[in-house]
């Protein structure tokens, strides 16, 4: 039986996603957004962005190197 093929890049993405979602929800509530769905969407958008950013930083530069 073979397990899932998780990498450390997945850890950085999901960690950033969870942190960004929490920060986004908190900021949306502080800004006075009262609709819970809108608050969650704002949080998830920030979470996806932060997760992607952290994963790209972790992965390093992509493409051919000019050495």
JOBEL-V10814 format. One record per pair of residues at least 4 apart in sequence whose C-alpha atoms are under 6 Angstrom apart, sorted by the first residue. I is the first residue (numbers start at 1). J is the second residue. D is the distance in whole Angstrom. If there is no record, write none. Layout:
BEGIN
<<I,J,D> <I,J,D>>
END
This chain:
BEGIN
<<9,55,6> <11,15,6> <12,54,6> <12,55,5> <13,51,4> <13,52,6> <13,55,5> <16,20,6> <16,50,5> <16,51,4> <17,21,6> <17,47,4> <17,48,5> <17,51,5> <20,24,6> <20,46,5> <20,47,4> <20,50,6> <21,43,4> <21,44,5> <21,47,4> <24,42,6> <24,43,4> <24,46,6> <25,39,6> <25,43,5> <28,33,6> <28,39,6> <29,33,5> <47,51,6>>
END
